């Protein structure tokens, strides 16, 4: 329980979460194990019913704030009403609305008198936000905005809840006033009648159709035909347009995207949770599944081996478990950092914004890639049964893999990190005494990193967090300096800045990943160091060491290509990792149990059941399939 309390922020918070979860899990109308046998329309209708029931329960029980978050987590579905309404629509009003706008809109939204979504992505543009084509043109005569979808590709496409559910949307549009374009800005727009829920004149809405996953919600499309809204529809906390159409710029260009920074911080945490769920399913199943004998064993004398006792199975799953802990812990820290950033912005302090934006961009990319790959590895580790939807793993993969593209395509996001890294490097070269943001402090090693060679006196040094810091900082500064040199070399050869940037994009992943991994490693190590329980700290230190050393093992060329590390180091790491995984094997089931996932939270996975009754549960699922109701198919 001590580890559970650590993961959820203390005993009181853990008990509160368990209480709220019990409210959901004790209600048969909110069970989610029927979803395997429903088509898309049935999934959406079932999800609407659960969503409405959940809203009614939260109102009756007075569950708000953190309690509401726990309740929605316990429902464990992508809800068409509550999801984007709570994660994007309300936060956009909170962060971008004036005091008058917040006073008007927030009570309506929080009481679900209106249902909101967030409409940014278009048919023709996604991650390139500046390329969005939807226009909002100010009519000074009527003091209205005229929203228009001038091209087919300007159609809003993908927002959850937009197709059939939402009554309002925060619409990101190109702002035009007095003949000038001022870029993308948010507008709050009513899109459906509050009387009969029909789409308003001048608006075309619909669902975009079946998807790889997320079929409990209605991802939709939206087109405007010169649709008019009042001047006050523009969320004007930072950028403003007065009655005469005069535009006032925000104090910082990134303030319009503050909510997206918050969501990206949340995706790091979600990556940890989803990967932890997959590890819980795969490790529990591997502790039950028996398969084969070791050479020389007599089948008449000993039972078959539990597959978790095969070293390779433990190696695969412990690697993913270490990643899950790292992302979970770092995600909580980044969420807390965002809350601090938000409090600073409230008092006009914007110094942290650029640093947080740059770091969160690569953390979102790095963690969501690893999460998607890790869930798939967990699925494969479960053999054929992992391919069944009732294992929970295919749906979990379908839930996680879109995180690699939504809220910013990962390959685009890392370029934002790279730009900031290069900017800080150039600043340090020009002004060596100037302050460098804390998470980019490896740049201060600019003069000392070259020609370094790692000296290891004995293998146990590989378990030293200070050594890990040295190794990771060396890689981060070396790769950044080399990228900068390559860019300059291409420019000296006559390539334009844009051409040189495009030529080297394949290098960006390594450079941004080096920064992101260093941030996560520091956070994980600090968390472990501060664990008061000695035995728990020792186990978590092993998990942390697996996280660090497996990453170095998988990316060893990045540490060897300049001579910093060598082949002997690589072999030593492999041996240390094998020992760490062997040490952790007896603790793998208790470690996944510490995540405190109920069977409901694991989508009633037949493989991840807490009671271990895998085979009877598998057989029982066949009775729920309507096709088995008769011996002969009507076809």
Secondary structure, DSSP 8 states (H G I E B T S, - for coil): -HHHHHHTTSHHHHHHHHHHHHHHHT-GGG--TTGGG--HHHHHHHHHHHHHHHHHHHHHHT--THHHHHHHHHHTS--TTHHHIIIIIHHHHHHHS-HHHHHHHHHHHHTTSS-EEEE--BSS-SS-GGG---EEEEETTTTEEEEE--SGGGSEE--TTTTTT-SEEEEEEEEEETTEEEEEEEEEEE-B-TTT--B-TTEEEEE----SS-TTS--EEEEESSEEEEGGGB--SSSEE-TT--EE--SSGGGGGHHHHHHHHHHHHHHHHHHHHHHHHHHHHHHH-B----TT--TTTS---BGGGSHHHHHHHHHHHHHHHHHHHHHHHHHHHHHHHHHHHHTT--TTHHHHHHHHHHHHHHHHHHHHHHHHHHHHHTGGGGGSGGGSHHHHHHHHHGGGTTTS-HHHHHHHHHHHHHHHHHHHHH-TTS---GGGGGGGGTTT-TT-----SSGGGGG-HHHHHHHHHHHHHHHHHHHHHHHHHHHHTT--HHHHHHHTHHHHHHHHHHHHHHHHHHHHHHHHHT---HHHHHHHHHHHHHHHHHHHHHTTHHHHTTSSS-HHHHHHHHHHHHHHHHHHGGGHHHHHHTT---TTTTTT-SSS-TT--HHHHHHHHGGG-GGGGSSS---
